[in-house]
Amino acid sequence: MNTTAAINIIARYEARDAVKAALRAQGLKLRDFAPRGITVLVQAYLAEHPEVFDQAAAIARRCKSHK
């Protein structure tokens, strides 16, 4: 897997966790959301928080250095 793909995967994973945590904090149940609905929220989150990609790049670099 190339580094760009790894960064994108990690960023989406981190954003998904943040979105899910925000929904839970609002007292909402994840089961009330279709997977596609969460994906749309994740995409919006990534658009509003580009720093997630920087954090993902740092994680990818740490993982790559452990090889």
N, CA, C and O atoms as a printed pandas DataFrame, in Angstrom:
     atom_number atom_name residue_name chain_id  residue_number  x_coord  y_coord  z_coord
0              1         N          MET        A               1    0.855   -1.168    0.000
1              2        CA          MET        A               1    0.000    0.000    0.000
2              3         C          MET        A               1    0.905    1.236    0.000
3              4         O          MET        A               1    1.895    1.296    0.729
4              5         N          ASN        A               2    0.549    2.209   -0.822
5              6        CA          ASN        A               2    1.369    3.407   -0.849
6              7         C          ASN        A               2    0.999    4.339    0.307
7              8         O          ASN        A               2   -0.047    4.188    0.938
8              9         N          THR        A               3    1.868    5.286    0.562
9             10        CA          THR        A               3    1.710    6.168    1.713
10            11         C          THR        A               3    0.458    7.030    1.608
11            12         O          THR        A               3   -0.220    7.240    2.613
12            13         N          THR        A               4    0.136    7.528    0.433
13            14        CA          THR        A               4   -1.044    8.372    0.263
14            15         C          THR        A               4   -2.314    7.606    0.597
15            16         O          THR        A               4   -3.205    8.131    1.265
16            17         N          ALA        A               5   -2.395    6.379    0.138
17            18        CA          ALA        A               5   -3.569    5.558    0.441
18            19         C          ALA        A               5   -3.661    5.307    1.942
19            20         O          ALA        A               5   -4.746    5.372    2.519
20            21         N          ALA        A               6   -2.535    5.023    2.568
21            22        CA          ALA        A               6   -2.532    4.780    4.011
22            23         C          ALA        A               6   -2.991    6.018    4.769
23            24         O          ALA        A               6   -3.766    5.911    5.720
24            25         N          ILE        A               7   -2.526    7.179    4.360
25            26        CA          ILE        A               7   -2.925    8.432    5.017
26            27         C          ILE        A               7   -4.424    8.643    4.884
27            28         O          ILE        A               7   -5.084    9.015    5.854
28            29         N          ASN        A               8   -4.967    8.412    3.704
29            30        CA          ASN        A               8   -6.408    8.583    3.496
30            31         C          ASN        A               8   -7.229    7.602    4.336
31            32         O          ASN        A               8   -8.258    7.971    4.901
32            33         N          ILE        A               9   -6.774    6.373    4.412
33            34        CA          ILE        A               9   -7.485    5.371    5.208
34            35         C          ILE        A               9   -7.458    5.746    6.684
35            36         O          ILE        A               9   -8.484    5.687    7.362
36            37         N          ILE        A              10   -6.291    6.130    7.180
37            38        CA          ILE        A              10   -6.166    6.508    8.585
38            39         C          ILE        A              10   -7.004    7.747    8.879
39            40         O          ILE        A              10   -7.666    7.808    9.915
40            41         N          ALA        A              11   -6.988    8.738    7.982
41            42        CA          ALA        A              11   -7.766    9.961    8.188
42            43         C          ALA        A              11   -9.257    9.650    8.244
43            44         O          ALA        A              11   -9.969   10.177    9.099
44            45         N          ARG        A              12   -9.732    8.802    7.343
45            46        CA          ARG        A              12  -11.159    8.439    7.367
46            47         C          ARG        A              12  -11.520    7.693    8.646
47            48         O          ARG        A              12  -12.587    7.910    9.219
48            49         N          TYR        A              13  -10.629    6.818    9.087
49            50        CA          TYR        A              13  -10.869    6.064   10.319
50            51         C          TYR        A              13  -10.962    7.013   11.519
51            52         O          TYR        A              13  -11.877    6.908   12.337
52            53         N          GLU        A              14  -10.014    7.929   11.611
53            54        CA          GLU        A              14  -10.007    8.886   12.721
54            55         C          GLU        A              14  -11.237    9.795   12.664
55            56         O          GLU        A              14  -11.846   10.085   13.694
56            57         N          ALA        A              15  -11.598   10.243   11.464
57            58        CA          ALA        A              15  -12.776   11.106   11.312
58            59         C          ALA        A              15  -14.049   10.351   11.677
59            60         O          ALA        A              15  -14.947   10.911   12.306
60            61         N          ARG        A              16  -14.128    9.098   11.288
61            62        CA          ARG        A              16  -15.305    8.282   11.618
62            63         C          ARG        A              16  -15.441    8.151   13.137
63            64         O          ARG        A              16  -16.543    8.251   13.677
64            65         N          ASP        A              17  -14.329    7.928   13.814
65            66        CA          ASP        A              17  -14.374    7.837   15.279
66            67         C          ASP        A              17  -14.835    9.155   15.896
67            68         O          ASP        A              17  -15.621    9.156   16.843
68            69         N          ALA        A              18  -14.352   10.270   15.364
69            70        CA          ALA        A              18  -14.736   11.580   15.891
70            71         C          ALA        A              18  -16.221   11.850   15.666
71            72         O          ALA        A              18  -16.901   12.371   16.550
72            73         N          VAL        A              19  -16.720   11.495   14.490
73            74        CA          VAL        A              19  -18.140   11.691   14.185
74            75         C          VAL        A              19  -19.005   10.828   15.095
75            76         O          VAL        A              19  -20.008   11.297   15.633
76            77         N          LYS        A              20  -18.623    9.584   15.264
77            78        CA          LYS        A              20  -19.392    8.688   16.125
78            79         C          LYS        A              20  -19.398    9.187   17.564
79            80         O          LYS        A              20  -20.427    9.140   18.238
80            81         N          ALA        A              21  -18.257    9.662   18.032
81            82        CA          ALA        A              21  -18.177   10.191   19.399
82            83         C          ALA        A              21  -19.062   11.424   19.552
83            84         O          ALA        A              21  -19.717   11.596   20.580
84            85         N          ALA        A              22  -19.083   12.284   18.531
85            86        CA          ALA        A              22  -19.921   13.483   18.586
86            87         C          ALA        A              22  -21.402   13.119   18.603
87            88         O          ALA        A              22  -22.187   13.734   19.325
88            89         N          LEU        A              23  -21.781   12.131   17.817
89            90        CA          LEU        A              23  -23.184   11.701   17.803
90            91         C          LEU        A              23  -23.581   11.129   19.166
91            92         O          LEU        A              23  -24.657   11.425   19.687
92            93         N          ARG        A              24  -22.703   10.313   19.730
93            94        CA          ARG        A              24  -22.991    9.743   21.056
94            95         C          ARG        A              24  -23.083   10.837   22.114
95            96         O          ARG        A              24  -23.929   10.772   23.006
96            97         N          ALA        A              25  -22.207   11.847   22.016
97            98        CA          ALA        A              25  -22.207   12.947   22.980
98            99         C          ALA        A              25  -23.517   13.738   22.925
99           100         O          ALA        A              25  -23.932   14.342   23.915
100          101         N          GLN        A              26  -24.151   13.724   21.769
101          102        CA          GLN        A              26  -25.445   14.406   21.611
102          103         C          GLN        A              26  -26.598   13.513   22.067
103          104         O          GLN        A              26  -27.762   13.904   21.986
104          105         N          GLY        A              27  -26.274   12.325   22.541
105          106        CA          GLY        A              27  -27.301   11.405   23.011
106          107         C          GLY        A              27  -27.981   10.619   21.907
107          108         O          GLY        A              27  -29.026   10.007   22.126
108          109         N          LEU        A              28  -27.392   10.635   20.723
109          110        CA          LEU        A              28  -27.968    9.917   19.584
110          111         C          LEU        A              28  -27.426    8.499   19.535
111          112         O          LEU        A              28  -26.318    8.233   20.001
112          113         N          LYS        A              29  -28.195    7.607   18.981
113          114        CA          LYS        A              29  -27.806    6.210   18.833
114          115         C          LYS        A              29  -27.288    5.986   17.411
115          116         O          LYS        A              29  -27.913    6.409   16.439
116          117         N          LEU        A              30  -26.149    5.321   17.304
117          118        CA          LEU        A              30  -25.571    5.054   15.989
118          119         C          LEU        A              30  -26.475    4.164   15.154
119          120         O          LEU        A              30  -26.479    4.254   13.926
120          121         N          ARG        A              31  -27.231    3.313   15.806
121          122        CA          ARG        A              31  -28.118    2.413   15.065
122          123         C          ARG        A              31  -29.218    3.160   14.325
123          124         O          ARG        A              31  -29.853    2.602   13.429
124          125         N          ASP        A              32  -29.450    4.422   14.692
125          126        CA          ASP        A              32  -30.471    5.222   14.022
126          127         C          ASP        A              32  -29.964    5.855   12.726
127          128         O          ASP        A              32  -30.719    6.526   12.021
128          129         N          PHE        A              33  -28.686    5.641   12.414
129          130        CA          PHE        A              33  -28.092    6.229   11.219
130          131         C          PHE        A              33  -27.729    5.129   10.226
131          132         O          PHE        A              33  -27.168    4.098   10.599
132          133         N          ALA        A              34  -28.054    5.362    8.975
133          134        CA          ALA        A              34  -27.617    4.457    7.917
134          135         C          ALA        A              34  -26.100    4.627    7.752
135          136         O          ALA        A              34  -25.584    5.723    7.974
136          137         N          PRO        A              35  -25.388    3.584    7.374
137          138        CA          PRO        A              35  -23.947    3.721    7.162
138          139         C          PRO        A              35  -23.604    4.856    6.189
139          140         O          PRO        A              35  -22.618    5.570    6.374
140          141         N          ARG        A              36  -24.420    5.005    5.168
141          142        CA          ARG        A              36  -24.167    6.081    4.200
142          143         C          ARG        A              36  -24.288    7.449    4.869
143          144         O          ARG        A              36  -23.535    8.367    4.545
144          145         N          GLY        A              37  -25.226    7.586    5.794
145          146        CA          GLY        A              37  -25.392    8.854    6.502
146          147         C          GLY        A              37  -24.165    9.205    7.322
147          148         O          GLY        A              37  -23.758   10.366    7.377
148          149         N          ILE        A              38  -23.576    8.203    7.957
149          150        CA          ILE        A              38  -22.350    8.437    8.724
150          151         C          ILE        A              38  -21.206    8.787    7.783
151          152         O          ILE        A              38  -20.384    9.646    8.101
152          153         N          THR        A              39  -21.145    8.135    6.633
153          154        CA          THR        A              39  -20.107    8.438    5.649
154          155         C          THR        A              39  -20.197    9.884    5.177
155          156         O          THR        A              39  -19.176   10.553    5.022
156          157         N          VAL        A              40  -21.407   10.365    4.950
157          158        CA          VAL        A              40  -21.596   11.765    4.538
158          159         C          VAL        A              40  -21.101   12.704    5.640
159          160         O          VAL        A              40  -20.453   13.712    5.358
160          161         N          LEU        A              41  -21.407   12.370    6.889
161          162        CA          LEU        A              41  -20.940   13.188    8.008
162          163         C          LEU        A              41  -19.415   13.155    8.119
163          164         O          LEU        A              41  -18.792   14.167    8.442
164          165         N          VAL        A              42  -18.820   12.005    7.853
165          166        CA          VAL        A              42  -17.362   11.873    7.884
166          167         C          VAL        A              42  -16.730   12.739    6.795
167          168         O          VAL        A              42  -15.734   13.419    7.042
168          169         N          GLN        A              43  -17.300   12.716    5.604
169          170        CA          GLN        A              43  -16.765   13.545    4.516
170          171         C          GLN        A              43  -16.840   15.027    4.870
171          172         O          GLN        A              43  -15.904   15.780    4.601
172          173         N          ALA        A              44  -17.947   15.443    5.470
173          174        CA          ALA        A              44  -18.091   16.834    5.891
174          175         C          ALA        A              44  -17.074   17.165    6.982
175          176         O          ALA        A              44  -16.481   18.243    6.982
176          177         N          TYR        A              45  -16.880   16.233    7.906
177          178        CA          TYR        A              45  -15.910   16.435    8.987
178          179         C          TYR        A              45  -14.512   16.636    8.408
179          180         O          TYR        A              45  -13.791   17.544    8.820
180          181         N          LEU        A              46  -14.133   15.790    7.457
181          182        CA          LEU        A              46  -12.810   15.907    6.840
182          183         C          LEU        A              46  -12.650   17.232    6.100
183          184         O          LEU        A              46  -11.568   17.820    6.106
184          185         N          ALA        A              47  -13.713   17.700    5.466
185          186        CA          ALA        A              47  -13.651   18.984    4.754
186          187         C          ALA        A              47  -13.457   20.138    5.738
187          188         O          ALA        A              47  -12.786   21.122    5.425
188          189         N          GLU        A              48  -14.044   20.013    6.920
189          190        CA          GLU        A              48  -13.952   21.073    7.928
190          191         C          GLU        A              48  -12.701   20.963    8.799
191          192         O          GLU        A              48  -12.314   21.938    9.443
192          193         N          HIS        A              49  -12.074   19.806    8.827
193          194        CA          HIS        A              49  -10.911   19.558    9.680
194          195         C          HIS        A              49   -9.759   18.952    8.880
195          196         O          HIS        A              49   -9.442   17.775    9.055
196          197         N          PRO        A              50   -9.133   19.734    8.009
197          198        CA          PRO        A              50   -8.030   19.183    7.202
198          199         C          PRO        A              50   -6.825   18.756    8.037
199          200         O          PRO        A              50   -5.965   18.022    7.551
200          201         N          GLU        A              51   -6.756   19.205    9.277
201          202        CA          GLU        A              51   -5.641   18.804   10.138
202          203         C          GLU        A              51   -5.646   17.301   10.419
203          204         O          GLU        A              51   -4.628   16.742   10.827
204          205         N          VAL        A              52   -6.776   16.655   10.203
205          206        CA          VAL        A              52   -6.852   15.197   10.398
206          207         C          VAL        A              52   -5.877   14.500    9.451
207          208         O          VAL        A              52   -5.292   13.477    9.808
208          209         N          PHE        A              53   -5.698   15.044    8.255
209          210        CA          PHE        A              53   -4.762   14.445    7.302
210          211         C          PHE        A              53   -3.322   14.574    7.796
211          212         O          PHE        A              53   -2.511   13.671    7.592
212          213         N          ASP        A              54   -3.004   15.704    8.450
213          214        CA          ASP        A              54   -1.662   15.864    9.019
214          215         C          ASP        A              54   -1.429   14.848   10.128
215          216         O          ASP        A              54   -0.354   14.255   10.222
216          217         N          GLN        A              55   -2.437   14.652   10.961
217          218        CA          GLN        A              55   -2.330   13.669   12.037
218          219         C          GLN        A              55   -2.188   12.265   11.454
219          220         O          GLN        A              55   -1.410   11.454   11.956
220          221         N          ALA        A              56   -2.937   11.985   10.401
221          222        CA          ALA        A              56   -2.860   10.671    9.755
222          223         C          ALA        A              56   -1.480   10.457    9.131
223          224         O          ALA        A              56   -0.943    9.350    9.175
224          225         N          ALA        A              57   -0.912   11.506    8.556
225          226        CA          ALA        A              57    0.422   11.387    7.966
226          227         C          ALA        A              57    1.452   11.066    9.039
227          228         O          ALA        A              57    2.364   10.271    8.813
228          229         N          ALA        A              58    1.305   11.686   10.211
229          230        CA          ALA        A              58    2.231   11.407   11.308
230          231         C          ALA        A              58    2.103    9.956   11.759
231          232         O          ALA        A              58    3.107    9.298   12.032
232          233         N          ILE        A              59    0.888    9.462   11.838
233          234        CA          ILE        A              59    0.673    8.059   12.221
234          235         C          ILE        A              59    1.290    7.128   11.178
235          236         O          ILE        A              59    1.941    6.143   11.528
236          237         N          ALA        A              60    1.084    7.441    9.899
237          238        CA          ALA        A              60    1.633    6.605    8.822
238          239         C          ALA        A              60    3.147    6.591    8.863
239          240         O          ALA        A              60    3.764    5.548    8.647
240          241         N          ARG        A              61    3.762    7.754    9.143
241          242        CA          ARG        A              61    5.223    7.807    9.235
242          243         C          ARG        A              61    5.729    6.949   10.399
243          244         O          ARG        A              61    6.729    6.243   10.268
244          245         N          ARG        A              62    5.021    7.017   11.550
245          246        CA          ARG        A              62    5.442    6.199   12.688
246          247         C          ARG        A              62    5.343    4.709   12.359
247          248         O          ARG        A              62    6.226    3.928   12.714
248          249         N          CYS        A              63    4.265    4.324   11.680
249          250        CA          CYS        A              63    4.087    2.907   11.321
250          251         C          CYS        A              63    5.147    2.466   10.331
251          252         O          CYS        A              63    5.667    1.354   10.423
252          253         N          LYS        A              64    5.465    3.331    9.390
253          254        CA          LYS        A              64    6.443    2.990    8.372
254          255         C          LYS        A              64    7.848    2.854    8.978
255          256         O          LYS        A              64    8.652    2.041    8.522
256          257         N          SER        A              65    8.131    3.653   10.001
257          258        CA          SER        A              65    9.454    3.602   10.606
258          259         C          SER        A              65    9.646    2.356   11.468
259          260         O          SER        A              65   10.776    2.022   11.823
260          261         N          HIS        A              66    8.571    1.671   11.807
261          262        CA          HIS        A              66    8.664    0.462   12.625
262          263         C          HIS        A              66    8.930   -0.791   11.798
263          264         O          HIS        A              66    9.090   -1.876   12.356
264          265         N          LYS        A              67    8.978   -0.657   10.497
265          266        CA          LYS        A              67    9.212   -1.829    9.641
266          267         C          LYS        A              67   10.652   -2.237    9.656
267          268         O          LYS        A              67   11.027   -3.204    8.992
